[in-house]
Amino acid sequence: MTHRSKIIKEWVDVHVTDAKKNFKASFEVDKHASRIIGISISSDADEKLYFRGSQRIAINEKEIYPEDYESKMLMQGLNVAVNERIIKIGEEMEPGNRKVEIDYKDSEHSNAPFSPYRVRLYVYSKIDEQNHKS
């Protein structure tokens, strides 16, 4: 018997509609996910995410990044190979209650004047194909 795993990518959007405010979003990872392997973050306005953003990210009620963790520390540039644009969560974690939360904070910055923007948090999970048939 062959044992294979495939990776799924899921996301939640945070719509930043007001300057200098906090925004929350959450979702539950796929019920077939056996391990969460990493995250990534992006935006439709990278300069705003880079200069203005910070967040707290929690998975399964475990804080992965603390409050006020700068978004620029989580961003991946075009110089990073496509298959390496994931921030691995050390040891892969079990999904537990499957809840992913992001508490995003917009802060004033002179290099990025405010206008509404979207922040997207991606979560990468493994689906054990031995236990899941599509």
C-alpha positions as CSV (number, residue, x, y, z in Angstrom):
1,M,0.0,0.0,0.0
2,T,1.3,3.4,-0.9
3,H,1.0,6.2,1.6
4,R,0.8,9.7,0.2
5,S,0.0,13.2,1.5
6,K,-1.1,16.2,-0.4
7,I,-1.0,19.8,0.7
8,I,-4.0,22.1,0.7
9,K,-3.9,25.8,0.9
10,E,-6.7,27.7,2.6
11,W,-7.0,31.4,3.5
12,V,-8.9,34.1,5.3
13,D,-9.1,37.7,4.3
14,V,-9.0,40.7,6.6
15,H,-10.5,43.8,5.0
16,V,-8.8,46.9,6.5
17,T,-11.4,49.6,6.0
18,D,-10.3,52.2,8.6
19,A,-6.9,53.6,9.5
20,K,-5.3,52.8,12.8
21,K,-7.8,50.2,13.8
22,N,-7.8,46.5,14.7
23,F,-9.4,43.9,12.6
24,K,-10.1,40.2,13.3
25,A,-10.8,37.2,11.1
26,S,-10.9,33.5,11.6
27,F,-11.8,30.2,9.9
28,E,-11.6,26.5,10.4
29,V,-9.1,24.4,8.4
30,D,-10.4,21.6,6.3
31,K,-11.8,18.7,8.3
32,H,-9.5,16.3,6.5
33,A,-6.3,18.1,7.4
34,S,-4.1,15.9,9.5
35,R,-1.2,18.4,10.1
36,I,-0.7,22.1,9.7
37,I,2.7,22.8,8.2
38,G,2.9,26.5,7.7
39,I,1.5,29.9,6.8
40,S,2.1,32.9,4.5
41,I,0.7,36.4,4.3
42,S,0.0,38.7,1.4
43,S,-2.0,41.8,0.5
44,D,-3.5,43.6,-2.5
45,A,-1.4,46.5,-1.3
46,D,2.0,45.1,-0.3
47,E,3.4,48.5,0.7
48,K,0.6,49.0,3.3
49,L,1.1,45.5,4.7
50,Y,4.9,46.1,4.9
51,F,4.8,49.5,6.5
52,R,1.5,49.7,8.3
53,G,0.7,46.2,9.4
54,S,1.3,44.0,12.5
55,Q,-0.7,41.1,13.8
56,R,-1.2,38.2,16.2
57,I,-1.8,34.8,14.7
58,A,-3.1,31.8,16.6
59,I,-3.9,28.2,15.4
60,N,-5.8,25.8,17.6
61,E,-5.7,28.5,20.4
62,K,-1.9,28.4,20.3
63,E,-0.2,31.7,19.6
64,I,2.1,31.3,16.6
65,Y,3.0,35.0,16.4
66,P,2.4,37.4,19.3
67,E,0.4,40.6,19.2
68,D,2.2,43.4,17.3
69,Y,4.4,41.0,15.3
70,E,5.4,43.1,12.2
71,S,3.9,41.9,8.9
72,K,7.2,42.7,7.1
73,M,8.8,39.8,9.0
74,L,6.3,37.4,7.4
75,M,6.3,38.7,3.8
76,Q,8.0,36.8,1.0
77,G,9.6,38.6,-1.9
78,L,9.7,37.7,-5.6
79,N,13.3,36.6,-5.1
80,V,12.1,33.6,-3.0
81,A,11.3,30.5,-5.1
82,V,7.5,29.8,-5.4
83,N,7.8,26.5,-3.6
84,E,9.6,28.1,-0.7
85,R,7.2,30.9,0.0
86,I,5.9,29.3,3.2
87,I,6.8,30.0,6.8
88,K,7.1,26.6,8.3
89,I,5.6,26.1,11.8
90,G,8.6,24.4,13.3
91,E,7.2,21.0,14.2
92,E,4.0,20.3,12.1
93,M,1.0,20.8,14.4
94,E,-2.2,18.9,14.7
95,P,-5.2,20.9,13.8
96,G,-6.9,20.4,17.1
97,N,-10.1,22.5,17.1
98,R,-9.1,23.6,13.5
99,K,-9.6,27.3,14.3
100,V,-7.2,29.8,12.8
101,E,-7.3,33.4,14.0
102,I,-5.7,36.6,12.9
103,D,-5.9,39.9,14.8
104,Y,-4.5,42.5,12.5
105,K,-3.6,46.1,13.4
106,D,-3.1,49.0,11.0
107,S,-0.7,51.7,12.1
108,E,0.1,55.1,10.7
109,H,3.2,55.3,8.5
110,S,4.4,58.1,6.2
111,N,5.6,55.8,3.5
112,A,2.2,54.3,3.0
113,P,-0.8,56.7,3.3
114,F,-4.0,54.9,4.2
115,S,-6.6,53.7,1.8
116,P,-8.6,50.5,2.2
117,Y,-6.7,47.2,1.6
118,R,-7.0,43.5,2.0
119,V,-4.6,41.2,4.0
120,R,-4.7,37.5,3.3
121,L,-3.5,34.8,5.7
122,Y,-2.8,31.4,4.0
123,V,-2.6,28.2,6.0
124,Y,-1.0,25.1,4.5
125,S,-2.1,21.7,5.7
126,K,-1.4,18.1,4.8
127,I,-4.2,15.8,4.0
128,D,-3.4,12.1,4.6
129,E,-4.7,10.4,1.5
130,Q,-4.7,7.1,3.3
131,N,-7.6,8.4,5.4
132,H,-9.3,10.6,2.8
133,K,-10.6,9.7,-0.6
134,S,-11.6,12.6,-2.8
